Amino acid sequence: MFTKQRSIQSIYFYLILGNTLAVSFIWGIDTIFLLSAGLTNFQAFSVNAFFTLGQVLFEVPTGIIADKYGRRTSYLFGCLTLAISTGLYIFMWQIKGLFWGWAISSALLGLGYTFFSGALEAWLVDALKFTKFKGKLEDVFSKGQIVGGVAMLIGSICGGLIAQYSNISIPYYLRSAILFLNFLTAFMLMKDLGFNPIKTKSALNDIKKIFNTSLHYGFKNPPVRWIMLSSPFITGVSFYIFYALQPFLLKLYGDEKAYGIAGIAAALIASSRIFGGFITSFIRKLFKKRTDALLSGIFISGLVLILVGMASNFWLVLILIFIWGLIFAAISPIRQTLLNNLIPSSQRATVLSFDSLVGSSGGIFIQPILGRSADLWSYSTSYLFSSLFQLAALPFMYLAKKQNSKSDIIK
């Protein structure tokens, strides 16, 4: 069983590595890519909002697919959908397409991501429980975060440099190619363990049953509900921080064509993700409850964003963004463990997808608002506003703490 557990974790880390490497090729240049197509800041972040809208619309349906037909099936659909929709994104850039064309393309990218969200995580947890895993889930999730951070570091730096010295569309071609390769890898290695896909004649009744039961264990479950309701503010802000960082740093640097700097900006977030994964176990030891760790992380990172908005020095902003990303990365595995311990296996993928849906919904209104504030005033001002949105998550996390769930206790 121990060998099987190691194999499951290795596959999980490998799939994170391949997937993150593929998608991170464009993370350092995506906003610049949109702006180079003639879009304004408001339009660019509205396009990103349609990406988020696509996630919101398809999160629960694709989560149900993972719970009914298998996590592996959902993951494979994700690889194909994201690769094809990235190709459509390239086409829109080539023809200098209209805003609504970009919006549709971005929504389809969101669809691709929804097949991933919840599926791989649910696959891992089910497989480990099936093999009677006795370790701590935080440790596995934090290692996965480190692996993803390394992949993001490599992909974002390479993507920025490739865009600078060749063509800004080349990283998008590479992204599609690697996603197709990852599809083949997952097809051969990923097997559902500890979960039996539902096989009955009435698919509609099965879907309805899964959805209703998932609501019961999700939004109708008080500790899960309050954790979910905090996520629109945190997730919406994180989307904006990441994508606005590219043009923001280029302005501070003084050269808006230095795409390599944009890649380094994404690499900075990747580095914070790596180090955050390393310190998760240390952070866990400082608190008796997981919600206390989450409350502290949200509060401190909100203060850091205020400092970012007040800073005007390129290097100082880099340091502050690294600290913000470090805190965000360190508390993420703690949140993942808390949620997974509150959700039964048969509804895990759907509830996790529903959580992702609620979080992504914040990006629909937060990104355009902050993007518009950058157009009207400055990126610095938009970062000050972003801190207010993030701090708005605190009351909901406090209500989650008041539920005193057993899963909240750190053992």
C-alpha positions as CSV (number, residue, x, y, z in Angstrom):
1,M,0.0,0.0,0.0
2,F,2.9,2.4,0.8
3,T,4.3,1.9,-2.7
4,K,0.9,2.5,-4.2
5,Q,0.5,5.7,-2.2
6,R,3.8,7.0,-3.4
7,S,2.8,6.2,-7.0
8,I,-0.5,8.1,-6.6
9,Q,1.3,11.1,-5.3
10,S,3.9,10.9,-8.0
11,I,1.2,10.9,-10.7
12,Y,-0.5,13.8,-9.0
13,F,2.7,15.8,-8.9
14,Y,3.6,14.9,-12.5
15,L,0.2,16.0,-13.8
16,I,0.4,19.3,-11.9
17,L,3.9,19.8,-13.4
18,G,2.8,19.3,-17.0
19,N,-0.4,21.2,-16.7
20,T,1.1,24.2,-14.9
21,L,4.1,24.3,-17.2
22,A,1.7,24.4,-20.2
23,V,-0.7,27.1,-18.9
24,S,2.1,29.3,-17.4
25,F,3.8,30.0,-20.7
26,I,1.3,32.9,-21.2
27,W,0.7,34.0,-17.6
28,G,3.5,36.6,-17.7
29,I,2.3,38.2,-21.0
30,D,-1.5,37.6,-21.2
31,T,-2.6,41.1,-20.3
32,I,0.1,42.6,-22.6
33,F,-1.1,40.2,-25.3
34,L,-4.6,41.6,-25.0
35,L,-3.5,45.2,-25.0
36,S,-1.3,44.5,-28.1
37,A,-4.6,43.6,-29.9
38,G,-5.9,47.1,-29.3
39,L,-8.0,46.5,-26.2
40,T,-8.1,49.1,-23.3
41,N,-7.4,48.1,-19.7
42,F,-11.2,48.0,-19.1
43,Q,-11.7,45.8,-22.1
44,A,-8.8,43.5,-21.3
45,F,-10.0,42.9,-17.7
46,S,-13.5,42.5,-19.0
47,V,-12.3,39.8,-21.3
48,N,-10.7,38.2,-18.2
49,A,-14.0,38.6,-16.5
50,F,-15.7,36.6,-19.3
51,F,-13.0,33.9,-18.6
52,T,-14.3,33.9,-15.1
53,L,-17.9,33.9,-16.3
54,G,-17.1,30.8,-18.3
55,Q,-15.8,29.2,-15.1
56,V,-18.9,30.1,-13.2
57,L,-21.3,28.8,-15.8
58,F,-19.6,25.5,-16.3
59,E,-18.0,24.7,-12.9
60,V,-20.9,22.7,-11.4
61,P,-21.8,20.8,-14.7
62,T,-18.2,19.7,-15.2
63,G,-17.9,18.9,-11.5
64,I,-21.0,16.6,-11.9
65,I,-19.3,15.0,-14.9
66,A,-16.3,14.2,-12.6
67,D,-18.6,12.8,-9.9
68,K,-20.7,10.8,-12.4
69,Y,-18.3,9.6,-15.1
70,G,-14.9,9.8,-13.2
71,R,-12.2,12.3,-12.3
72,R,-10.0,11.0,-15.1
73,T,-12.6,11.6,-17.7
74,S,-13.0,15.2,-16.5
75,Y,-9.3,15.8,-16.5
76,L,-8.8,14.5,-20.1
77,F,-11.7,16.7,-21.3
78,G,-9.9,19.7,-19.6
79,C,-6.6,19.1,-21.5
80,L,-8.4,18.9,-24.9
81,T,-10.8,21.8,-24.3
82,L,-8.0,24.2,-23.0
83,A,-5.7,23.3,-25.9
84,I,-8.3,23.9,-28.5
85,S,-9.7,27.1,-26.9
86,T,-6.1,28.5,-26.7
87,G,-5.9,28.0,-30.5
88,L,-9.0,30.1,-30.8
89,Y,-7.4,32.8,-28.7
90,I,-4.4,32.9,-31.1
91,F,-6.8,33.3,-34.0
92,M,-8.5,36.3,-32.4
93,W,-5.2,38.0,-31.9
94,Q,-4.2,37.3,-35.6
95,I,-7.4,38.9,-37.0
96,K,-7.4,41.7,-34.3
97,G,-10.9,40.5,-33.4
98,L,-13.7,42.5,-31.9
99,F,-14.3,42.6,-28.2
100,W,-17.2,40.1,-28.3
101,G,-15.0,37.6,-30.1
102,W,-12.4,37.9,-27.4
103,A,-15.2,37.5,-24.8
104,I,-16.4,34.2,-26.3
105,S,-12.9,32.9,-26.7
106,S,-12.1,33.7,-23.1
107,A,-15.3,32.1,-21.8
108,L,-14.3,28.9,-23.6
109,L,-10.9,29.0,-21.9
110,G,-12.8,29.2,-18.6
111,L,-14.7,26.0,-19.7
112,G,-11.4,24.2,-20.1
113,Y,-10.3,25.1,-16.6
114,T,-13.5,23.9,-15.1
115,F,-12.8,20.4,-16.2
116,F,-9.6,20.6,-14.1
117,S,-10.9,22.2,-11.0
118,G,-11.9,19.7,-8.3
119,A,-11.2,16.7,-10.5
120,L,-7.5,16.2,-9.9
121,E,-7.8,17.1,-6.2
122,A,-10.8,14.8,-5.7
123,W,-8.9,12.0,-7.6
124,L,-5.9,12.4,-5.2
125,V,-8.0,12.4,-2.0
126,D,-10.1,9.5,-3.0
127,A,-7.1,7.4,-4.1
128,L,-5.1,8.1,-0.9
129,K,-8.1,7.2,1.3
130,F,-8.6,4.0,-0.8
131,T,-5.0,3.1,0.0
132,K,-5.4,4.0,3.7
133,F,-3.1,7.0,3.7
134,K,-2.1,8.0,7.2
135,G,-0.2,11.1,6.5
136,K,-1.3,14.8,6.5
137,L,-3.1,16.1,3.4
138,E,-1.6,19.5,4.0
139,D,1.8,18.0,3.3
140,V,0.7,16.5,0.0
141,F,-1.0,19.7,-1.1
142,S,2.0,21.8,-0.1
143,K,4.3,19.6,-2.1
144,G,2.0,19.8,-5.1
145,Q,2.1,23.6,-4.7
146,I,5.9,23.5,-4.7
147,V,5.9,21.4,-7.9
148,G,3.4,23.7,-9.5
149,G,5.5,26.7,-8.4
150,V,8.6,25.3,-10.1
151,A,6.6,24.6,-13.3
152,M,5.2,28.1,-13.2
153,L,8.7,29.6,-12.6
154,I,10.1,27.8,-15.6
155,G,7.1,28.4,-17.9
156,S,6.5,32.1,-17.1
157,I,10.2,33.0,-17.5
158,C,10.5,31.1,-20.7
159,G,7.2,32.4,-22.0
160,G,8.3,36.0,-21.4
161,L,11.7,35.6,-23.0
162,I,10.3,33.7,-26.0
163,A,7.7,36.5,-26.5
164,Q,10.4,39.2,-26.3
165,Y,12.9,37.6,-28.7
166,S,10.5,36.0,-31.2
167,N,6.7,36.8,-31.3
168,I,4.2,37.3,-28.5
169,S,2.0,34.6,-29.9
170,I,4.6,31.8,-29.8
171,P,4.0,31.0,-26.0
172,Y,0.4,30.3,-26.9
173,Y,1.3,27.8,-29.5
174,L,3.6,26.1,-27.0
175,R,0.8,26.0,-24.4
176,S,-1.5,24.1,-26.8
177,A,1.2,21.6,-27.8
178,I,2.1,20.7,-24.2
179,L,-1.5,20.3,-23.2
180,F,-1.9,17.7,-25.9
181,L,1.1,15.9,-24.6
182,N,-0.3,16.1,-21.1
183,F,-3.5,14.6,-22.3
184,L,-1.6,11.5,-23.5
185,T,0.3,11.3,-20.2
186,A,-2.9,11.4,-18.1
187,F,-4.7,8.9,-20.4
188,M,-1.9,6.4,-19.7
189,L,-1.3,7.0,-16.0
190,M,-4.4,8.3,-14.3
191,K,-6.8,5.7,-13.0
192,D,-9.8,6.3,-10.7
193,L,-9.2,4.6,-7.3
194,G,-11.6,4.7,-4.4
195,F,-14.4,6.0,-6.6
196,N,-16.9,4.2,-8.8
197,P,-18.5,6.3,-11.5
198,I,-22.3,6.1,-11.4
199,K,-23.7,3.9,-14.2
200,T,-27.5,3.9,-14.5
201,K,-30.0,4.4,-17.3
202,S,-31.3,7.8,-16.1
203,A,-28.4,10.2,-16.4
204,L,-30.7,13.2,-15.8
205,N,-31.8,11.8,-12.4
206,D,-28.2,11.0,-11.5
207,I,-27.1,14.5,-12.3
208,K,-30.1,16.0,-10.3
209,K,-29.3,13.8,-7.3
210,I,-25.6,14.7,-7.4
211,F,-26.4,18.4,-7.6
212,N,-28.9,18.4,-4.8
213,T,-26.7,16.3,-2.5
214,S,-23.7,18.5,-3.3
215,L,-25.8,21.6,-2.3
216,H,-26.5,19.8,1.0
217,Y,-22.9,19.1,1.7
218,G,-21.8,22.4,0.2
219,F,-23.7,25.6,0.5
220,K,-26.2,24.2,3.0
221,N,-23.3,23.1,5.2
222,P,-22.5,26.2,7.5
223,P,-18.7,25.9,7.8
224,V,-18.4,25.1,4.0
225,R,-20.8,27.9,3.1
226,W,-18.9,30.6,5.0
227,I,-15.5,29.5,3.6
228,M,-17.0,29.6,0.1
229,L,-18.5,33.0,0.6
230,S,-15.1,34.4,1.6
231,S,-13.6,33.2,-1.7
232,P,-15.1,35.6,-4.2
233,F,-13.2,38.5,-2.6
234,I,-9.9,36.5,-2.3
235,T,-10.1,34.9,-5.7
236,G,-11.3,38.0,-7.6
237,V,-8.5,40.1,-6.1
238,S,-5.9,37.4,-6.9
239,F,-7.0,37.3,-10.5
240,Y,-6.6,41.1,-10.8
241,I,-3.3,41.3,-8.9
242,F,-1.7,38.7,-11.1
243,Y,-2.8,40.0,-14.5
244,A,-2.4,43.7,-13.6
245,L,1.1,43.1,-12.3
246,Q,2.4,42.7,-15.9
247,P,1.7,46.2,-17.2
248,F,2.1,47.7,-13.7
249,L,5.7,46.5,-13.4
250,L,6.5,47.5,-17.0
251,K,5.4,51.0,-16.2
252,L,7.5,51.2,-13.1
253,Y,10.4,49.6,-15.0
254,G,10.2,52.2,-17.7
255,D,10.1,50.0,-20.7
256,E,6.7,48.7,-21.8
257,K,8.2,46.4,-24.4
258,A,10.4,44.5,-22.0
259,Y,8.3,41.3,-22.0
260,G,11.0,39.5,-20.2
261,I,10.3,41.6,-17.1
262,A,6.6,40.6,-17.4
263,G,7.8,36.9,-17.4
264,I,9.9,37.6,-14.4
265,A,6.8,39.1,-12.6
266,A,5.0,35.8,-13.1
267,A,8.1,34.0,-12.0
268,L,8.0,36.0,-8.8
269,I,4.6,34.7,-8.0
270,A,5.8,31.2,-8.8
271,S,8.7,31.6,-6.4
272,S,6.4,32.8,-3.7
273,R,4.3,29.7,-4.4
274,I,7.3,27.4,-4.0
275,F,8.4,29.0,-0.7
276,G,4.9,29.2,0.5
277,G,4.5,25.4,0.0
278,F,7.7,24.9,2.2
279,I,6.4,27.0,5.1
280,T,2.9,25.6,5.2
281,S,3.8,23.0,7.8
282,F,5.5,25.7,9.9
283,I,2.4,28.0,9.7
284,R,0.2,25.1,10.7
285,K,2.1,24.7,13.9
286,L,1.5,28.3,14.9
287,F,-2.3,27.9,15.2
288,K,-4.8,25.6,16.9
289,K,-7.4,26.1,14.2
290,R,-7.2,26.2,10.5
291,T,-9.6,29.2,10.3
292,D,-7.2,31.2,12.6
293,A,-4.4,30.6,10.1
294,L,-6.7,31.7,7.2
295,L,-7.9,34.8,9.0
296,S,-4.4,35.9,9.8
297,G,-3.2,35.3,6.2
298,I,-6.1,37.3,4.7
299,F,-5.5,40.2,7.0
300,I,-1.8,40.5,6.6
301,S,-1.9,40.1,2.8
302,G,-4.5,42.8,2.7
303,L,-2.2,45.2,4.5
304,V,0.6,44.2,2.1
305,L,-1.6,45.3,-0.9
306,I,-2.1,48.7,0.7
307,L,1.7,49.0,0.8
308,V,1.9,48.0,-2.9
309,G,-0.6,50.7,-3.8
310,M,1.5,53.3,-1.9
311,A,4.9,52.2,-3.3
312,S,6.4,53.7,-6.5
313,N,9.7,51.9,-6.6
314,F,10.0,48.9,-8.9
315,W,12.1,46.8,-6.6
316,L,10.1,47.5,-3.5
317,V,6.9,46.5,-5.3
318,L,8.6,43.2,-6.4
319,I,9.4,42.5,-2.7
320,L,5.9,43.3,-1.5
321,I,4.2,41.2,-4.2
322,F,6.5,38.3,-3.3
323,I,5.4,38.6,0.4
324,W,1.7,38.8,-0.7
325,G,2.1,35.7,-2.9
326,L,4.1,33.9,-0.1
327,I,1.2,34.3,2.4
328,F,-1.4,33.3,-0.2
329,A,0.5,30.2,-1.1
330,A,1.2,29.2,2.5
331,I,-2.4,29.2,3.6
332,S,-3.9,27.6,0.4
333,P,-3.1,24.0,1.4
334,I,-4.6,24.6,4.8
335,R,-7.8,25.8,3.2
336,Q,-7.8,22.8,0.8
337,T,-7.5,20.4,3.7
338,L,-10.2,22.0,5.7
339,L,-12.7,21.8,2.8
340,N,-11.8,18.3,1.8
341,N,-12.3,17.0,5.4
342,L,-15.8,18.6,5.4
343,I,-16.9,16.9,2.1
344,P,-17.9,13.2,1.5
345,S,-16.2,11.4,-1.4
346,S,-19.2,10.9,-3.6
347,Q,-19.8,14.7,-3.8
348,R,-16.2,15.9,-3.5
349,A,-15.5,16.9,-7.1
350,T,-18.9,18.7,-7.5
351,V,-18.6,20.6,-4.1
352,L,-15.0,21.6,-4.9
353,S,-16.2,22.8,-8.3
354,F,-19.0,24.7,-6.7
355,D,-16.4,26.3,-4.4
356,S,-14.4,27.3,-7.4
357,L,-17.5,28.6,-9.0
358,V,-18.3,30.9,-6.0
359,G,-14.6,32.1,-5.9
360,S,-14.5,32.7,-9.6
361,S,-17.7,34.8,-9.5
362,G,-15.7,37.4,-7.6
363,G,-13.6,37.9,-10.7
364,I,-16.6,38.8,-12.8
365,F,-17.2,42.1,-11.1
366,I,-13.9,42.8,-9.2
367,Q,-11.7,42.6,-12.3
368,P,-13.6,45.1,-14.5
369,I,-14.0,47.5,-11.5
370,L,-10.3,47.4,-10.7
371,G,-9.4,47.6,-14.4
372,R,-11.6,50.7,-14.7
373,S,-9.9,52.3,-11.7
374,A,-6.5,51.7,-13.4
375,D,-7.8,53.5,-16.5
376,L,-9.3,56.4,-14.6
377,W,-6.4,56.9,-12.1
378,S,-3.5,54.4,-12.0
379,Y,-2.5,50.9,-11.3
380,S,-1.3,52.0,-7.8
381,T,-4.8,53.2,-7.0
382,S,-6.4,50.0,-8.2
383,Y,-4.1,48.0,-5.9
384,L,-5.4,50.2,-3.0
385,F,-8.9,49.3,-3.9
386,S,-8.0,45.6,-4.2
387,S,-6.9,45.6,-0.6
388,L,-10.4,46.7,0.5
389,F,-12.0,43.8,-1.5
390,Q,-9.6,41.3,0.0
391,L,-10.2,42.5,3.6
392,A,-14.0,42.1,2.9
393,A,-13.4,38.3,3.1
394,L,-12.6,38.5,6.9
395,P,-16.2,38.5,8.3
396,F,-17.1,35.4,6.3
397,M,-14.0,33.5,7.5
398,Y,-14.8,34.5,11.0
399,L,-18.3,33.1,10.7
400,A,-16.7,29.8,9.5
401,K,-14.5,29.8,12.6
402,K,-17.6,30.2,14.8
403,Q,-19.0,26.9,13.5
404,N,-16.4,25.0,15.6
405,S,-16.2,22.1,13.1
406,K,-14.0,19.1,14.0
407,S,-12.1,19.5,10.8
408,D,-11.0,23.0,11.9
409,I,-8.9,21.6,14.7
410,I,-5.2,21.2,13.7
411,K,-3.9,17.9,15.1
